[in-house]
Amino acid sequence: MMKKLIGIAAAGAMLVALAGCSGTSAASDGPKPLDELVVGFAQVGAESGWRTANTKDIQAAFEDAGIELKFSDAQQKQENQIKAIRSYIQQQVDVIAFSPVVETGWDAVLNEAKAAGIPVVLTDRAVDSADDSLYVSFLGSDFIEEGKKAGQWVLDEYADATEPVKIIQLEGTTGAAPAIDRAEGFADVISENPNLEVVASQTGDFTRAGGKQVTEALLKSNPDVDLIYAHNDDMGLGAIEAIEAAGLVPGKDIKIVTVDAVHDGMQALADGKINFIVECSPLLGKQLIDIVKQINDGETPEKRIITDETTFTQEQAIEALPTRQY
């Protein structure tokens, strides 16, 4: 009889252990008080002014909401983000959020989070996976639309061009969603005018130093370039340095179009060194808090949440700068 009771107890313990391994979502036992929630956030890095503003806004939003945020900086390395996500799974956080360094290679770790019952939210960047059940929501910009907006300005600016217009493209991090999509959207629009030609395209890794270095090299092989399209402001600011070092006037001798609209980029636009900026807002903190609250309440957030953004000319930048938040 004693052996039978021990056997039943052991079987019960095994079932409890198995249930623990399967994990539960943040709202499985009803909503938690906000001050008991724990969210793990794996950031790309601090490669640009945009990213710094994004980090500060997210950290401030969680502090204001009274929700604990565990934060990690991947220094633009996917392996660091995967390590951070696995750490959050081990810590049994309530929600995991992250901005993927690149689009591919996430299925394994996201399946681990799913098996642990921890909801995942993508911010700013998407993942390329056939299984969209691996994340509950993607909050961020429409990068293809951003590329199209940049392309439309170029199309309008050179509508009367009868000679080839030579364009250098400064790409973001290879394999990153914004780099892929901003190039695609831009190419799609400028294809309407056969005179608009991208003569060189190379990654500057979303950094100012990278933008400068790549522009210096590409100007040597393309000294008669007309325009530079940079996938973010920081690379555009680096391009300005390279153009000036070559004895040319940015914004006049070589026109510049960028994406982001961070303070330094907006100032360069106001000064006439950049000609047009497509906004990509880094202020995602409050929207991320809303998603976390919905998950905690047992609700299902929208699968795709697009941030509201605009574009800026020189005059609009001058007007917006005094109250610009980032």
C-alpha positions as CSV (number, residue, x, y, z in Angstrom):
1,M,0.0,0.0,0.0
2,M,2.8,2.4,0.9
3,K,4.6,1.7,-2.4
4,K,1.3,2.5,-4.2
5,L,0.9,5.8,-2.4
6,I,4.5,6.7,-3.1
7,G,3.9,5.9,-6.8
8,I,0.8,8.1,-6.9
9,A,2.7,10.9,-5.3
10,A,5.6,10.6,-7.7
11,A,3.2,10.6,-10.7
12,G,1.5,13.7,-9.3
13,A,4.9,15.4,-8.9
14,M,5.7,14.5,-12.5
15,L,2.5,16.1,-13.8
16,V,3.2,19.3,-11.8
17,A,6.7,19.4,-13.2
18,L,5.5,18.9,-16.8
19,A,2.9,21.6,-16.3
20,G,5.6,23.9,-15.1
21,C,7.7,23.2,-18.2
22,S,4.9,24.1,-20.5
23,G,4.6,27.6,-19.0
24,T,1.7,29.9,-18.9
25,S,1.0,33.4,-20.4
26,A,1.1,36.6,-18.3
27,A,-2.7,36.6,-18.0
28,S,-3.4,32.9,-17.5
29,D,-4.2,33.3,-13.8
30,G,-6.0,36.7,-14.2
31,P,-4.4,40.1,-14.6
32,K,-1.4,40.9,-12.3
33,P,-1.0,44.3,-10.6
34,L,1.2,46.4,-12.9
35,D,3.9,46.6,-10.2
36,E,4.2,42.8,-10.2
37,L,4.7,42.6,-14.0
38,V,8.2,42.0,-15.4
39,V,9.1,42.6,-19.0
40,G,12.3,41.7,-20.7
41,F,13.5,44.0,-23.6
42,A,16.4,43.1,-25.9
43,Q,17.5,46.2,-27.7
44,V,19.5,46.2,-31.0
45,G,22.2,48.5,-29.6
46,A,23.0,52.2,-29.6
47,E,24.1,52.6,-33.2
48,S,22.3,55.9,-33.9
49,G,20.6,58.9,-32.4
50,W,17.3,57.2,-33.3
51,R,18.1,54.1,-31.3
52,T,19.2,56.1,-28.3
53,A,15.9,58.1,-28.3
54,N,14.0,54.8,-28.7
55,T,15.7,53.3,-25.7
56,K,15.1,56.4,-23.5
57,D,11.5,56.5,-24.5
58,I,10.8,52.8,-23.7
59,Q,12.7,53.0,-20.4
60,A,10.8,56.2,-19.4
61,A,7.4,54.7,-20.4
62,F,7.9,51.6,-18.2
63,E,9.1,53.7,-15.3
64,D,6.0,55.9,-15.6
65,A,3.7,52.8,-15.7
66,G,5.4,51.2,-12.7
67,I,6.3,48.1,-14.6
68,E,9.7,46.4,-14.1
69,L,11.8,46.4,-17.2
70,K,14.8,44.1,-17.7
71,F,16.9,45.7,-20.4
72,S,19.8,44.4,-22.5
73,D,21.9,46.0,-25.3
74,A,22.8,43.5,-28.0
75,Q,25.5,45.8,-29.5
76,Q,24.1,45.0,-33.0
77,K,24.8,41.3,-32.6
78,Q,22.1,38.7,-33.1
79,E,23.8,36.2,-30.8
80,N,23.6,38.7,-28.0
81,Q,19.9,39.2,-28.5
82,I,19.3,35.4,-28.5
83,K,21.3,35.1,-25.3
84,A,19.2,37.9,-23.7
85,I,15.9,36.3,-24.8
86,R,16.9,32.9,-23.4
87,S,17.9,34.7,-20.1
88,Y,14.4,36.3,-20.0
89,I,12.8,32.8,-20.6
90,Q,14.8,31.4,-17.7
91,Q,13.8,34.3,-15.5
92,Q,10.2,33.6,-16.4
93,V,9.3,37.2,-17.3
94,D,5.7,38.0,-18.2
95,V,6.4,39.4,-21.6
96,I,9.5,39.6,-23.9
97,A,9.9,42.5,-26.4
98,F,12.7,43.1,-28.8
99,S,13.9,44.8,-31.9
100,P,15.5,42.2,-34.1
101,V,19.0,43.0,-35.3
102,V,18.2,41.1,-38.6
103,E,15.1,39.4,-40.0
104,T,16.1,35.8,-40.1
105,G,17.2,33.1,-37.6
106,W,14.7,33.6,-34.8
107,D,12.5,30.6,-35.0
108,A,14.4,28.4,-32.5
109,V,14.5,30.9,-29.6
110,L,11.0,32.2,-30.3
111,N,9.7,28.6,-30.1
112,E,11.4,28.3,-26.8
113,A,9.6,31.4,-25.6
114,K,6.3,30.0,-26.9
115,A,6.9,26.6,-25.2
116,A,7.5,28.6,-21.9
117,G,4.2,30.4,-22.4
118,I,5.8,33.8,-22.6
119,P,4.3,36.2,-25.2
120,V,6.7,38.0,-27.5
121,V,6.2,41.5,-28.9
122,L,8.3,42.8,-31.9
123,T,9.1,46.5,-31.8
124,D,10.5,48.6,-34.6
125,R,11.6,45.6,-36.8
126,A,10.0,42.5,-38.0
127,V,11.2,38.9,-38.2
128,D,11.1,36.7,-41.4
129,S,9.2,33.6,-40.2
130,A,6.5,31.4,-41.7
131,D,5.0,31.0,-38.2
132,D,3.5,34.3,-37.1
133,S,2.2,32.6,-33.9
134,L,5.7,33.0,-32.5
135,Y,4.9,36.6,-31.6
136,V,1.7,38.3,-30.5
137,S,2.2,41.7,-32.1
138,F,4.6,43.8,-34.2
139,L,4.7,47.5,-33.3
140,G,6.7,49.7,-35.7
141,S,6.9,51.7,-38.9
142,D,6.1,50.7,-42.4
143,F,9.6,50.7,-43.8
144,I,8.5,50.1,-47.4
145,E,6.3,53.1,-47.2
146,E,9.2,55.2,-45.8
147,G,11.3,54.2,-48.8
148,K,8.4,55.1,-51.1
149,K,8.1,58.5,-49.5
150,A,11.8,59.1,-50.0
151,G,11.5,57.9,-53.6
152,Q,8.5,60.1,-54.3
153,W,10.5,63.3,-53.3
154,V,13.3,62.3,-55.6
155,L,10.8,61.5,-58.4
156,D,9.2,64.9,-58.0
157,E,12.5,66.8,-57.6
158,Y,13.8,65.4,-60.8
159,A,10.5,65.3,-62.7
160,D,12.0,67.4,-65.5
161,A,15.3,65.7,-65.7
162,T,16.4,64.7,-69.3
163,E,19.8,63.5,-68.3
164,P,20.7,60.6,-66.0
165,V,20.4,61.4,-62.3
166,K,23.1,59.4,-60.4
167,I,22.2,58.2,-57.0
168,I,24.3,56.6,-54.2
169,Q,22.3,54.6,-51.6
170,L,23.7,54.2,-48.1
171,E,22.0,51.0,-46.8
172,G,21.3,50.1,-43.2
173,T,22.6,46.9,-41.5
174,T,22.7,44.0,-44.0
175,G,19.7,41.7,-43.4
176,A,17.9,44.2,-41.2
177,A,14.2,44.8,-42.0
178,P,14.5,48.6,-42.4
179,A,17.4,48.3,-44.8
180,I,15.6,45.7,-46.9
181,D,12.3,47.5,-47.0
182,R,13.6,51.1,-47.4
183,A,15.6,50.0,-50.4
184,E,12.6,48.2,-51.9
185,G,10.2,51.0,-51.5
186,F,12.6,53.6,-52.9
187,A,13.5,51.4,-55.9
188,D,9.8,50.8,-56.6
189,V,8.9,54.5,-56.9
190,I,12.0,55.8,-58.7
191,S,11.6,53.1,-61.4
192,E,8.9,55.3,-62.8
193,N,11.6,57.5,-64.2
194,P,14.3,55.7,-66.2
195,N,16.7,58.7,-65.7
196,L,16.9,58.0,-62.0
197,E,19.7,55.5,-61.5
198,V,21.2,54.0,-58.3
199,V,24.9,53.8,-59.4
200,A,26.2,52.5,-56.1
201,S,24.6,50.9,-53.0
202,Q,26.6,49.9,-49.9
203,T,25.9,49.4,-46.2
204,G,27.0,52.0,-43.7
205,D,25.5,49.9,-40.9
206,F,23.2,52.7,-39.7
207,T,26.2,54.6,-38.2
208,R,27.6,58.1,-38.8
209,A,31.1,56.7,-39.1
210,G,29.9,54.1,-41.5
211,G,28.1,56.7,-43.6
212,K,31.2,58.8,-43.8
213,Q,33.5,56.0,-44.7
214,V,31.2,54.5,-47.4
215,T,30.5,57.9,-48.9
216,E,34.2,58.8,-49.1
217,A,34.9,55.6,-51.0
218,L,31.9,55.8,-53.3
219,L,32.6,59.5,-54.2
220,K,35.9,58.5,-55.6
221,S,34.4,56.1,-58.0
222,N,31.3,58.3,-58.6
223,P,32.5,61.9,-58.5
224,D,29.6,63.2,-60.6
225,V,26.9,61.8,-58.3
226,D,23.7,64.0,-57.9
227,L,22.0,62.6,-54.8
228,I,22.6,60.4,-51.8
229,Y,19.7,58.4,-50.3
230,A,20.6,57.3,-46.7
231,H,18.5,54.8,-44.8
232,N,18.9,56.9,-41.7
233,D,19.9,60.3,-40.5
234,D,23.2,59.2,-39.0
235,M,24.6,57.8,-42.2
236,G,23.4,61.0,-43.9
237,L,25.2,63.1,-41.4
238,G,28.3,61.0,-42.1
239,A,27.8,61.6,-45.8
240,I,27.7,65.4,-45.2
241,E,31.2,65.2,-43.6
242,A,32.5,63.2,-46.6
243,I,31.0,65.6,-49.1
244,E,32.4,68.7,-47.3
245,A,35.8,67.0,-47.1
246,A,35.7,66.6,-50.8
247,G,35.2,70.3,-51.2
248,L,31.6,70.1,-52.2
249,V,28.4,71.6,-50.7
250,P,26.0,69.1,-49.3
251,G,22.4,69.9,-50.2
252,K,23.5,71.8,-53.3
253,D,26.3,70.0,-55.2
254,I,24.9,66.7,-53.9
255,K,21.4,66.5,-52.6
256,I,20.6,64.3,-49.6
257,V,17.5,62.4,-48.6
258,T,17.4,60.5,-45.3
259,V,15.0,58.6,-43.0
260,D,14.4,59.1,-39.2
261,A,14.1,62.9,-38.3
262,V,16.2,62.8,-35.2
263,H,17.3,66.2,-33.8
264,D,20.8,66.3,-35.5
265,G,19.2,65.3,-38.9
266,M,16.5,67.9,-38.5
267,Q,19.1,70.5,-37.8
268,A,21.0,69.6,-40.9
269,L,17.8,69.8,-42.9
270,A,17.0,73.2,-41.4
271,D,20.6,74.3,-42.3
272,G,20.0,73.1,-45.9
273,K,22.6,70.4,-45.8
274,I,19.9,67.7,-46.1
275,N,17.1,68.3,-48.5
276,F,14.3,66.0,-47.3
277,I,13.7,63.7,-44.3
278,V,11.1,60.9,-44.0
279,E,10.1,60.5,-40.3
280,C,10.5,57.2,-38.4
281,S,9.4,57.8,-34.9
282,P,11.4,56.2,-32.1
283,L,8.8,57.0,-29.5
284,L,7.2,53.6,-29.1
285,G,7.2,53.3,-25.3
286,K,3.5,54.2,-24.6
287,Q,2.2,52.0,-27.4
288,L,4.4,49.1,-26.0
289,I,3.0,49.7,-22.6
290,D,-0.6,49.5,-24.0
291,I,0.3,46.1,-25.6
292,V,1.7,44.7,-22.4
293,K,-1.4,45.8,-20.5
294,Q,-3.7,44.1,-23.1
295,I,-1.7,40.9,-22.8
296,N,-1.9,41.1,-19.0
297,D,-5.7,41.6,-19.2
298,G,-6.0,38.5,-21.4
299,E,-6.8,40.5,-24.5
300,T,-5.4,40.0,-27.9
301,P,-3.5,43.0,-29.3
302,E,-3.6,43.8,-33.0
303,K,-1.1,41.7,-34.9
304,R,0.4,44.7,-36.8
305,I,0.4,48.2,-35.2
306,I,1.8,51.0,-37.5
307,T,3.2,54.2,-36.0
308,D,2.0,57.6,-37.3
309,E,4.7,59.4,-39.2
310,T,5.2,62.3,-41.5
311,T,7.9,63.9,-43.7
312,F,9.9,67.2,-43.5
313,T,11.1,69.8,-45.9
314,Q,13.6,72.5,-44.8
315,E,10.8,74.9,-43.8
316,Q,8.9,72.3,-41.8
317,A,12.1,71.3,-40.0
318,I,12.8,74.9,-38.9
319,E,9.2,75.1,-37.6
320,A,9.4,71.7,-35.8
321,L,12.8,71.9,-34.2
322,P,12.0,74.0,-31.1
323,T,9.5,71.5,-29.8
324,R,11.2,68.3,-31.1
325,Q,11.3,65.5,-28.5
326,Y,14.3,63.7,-29.9
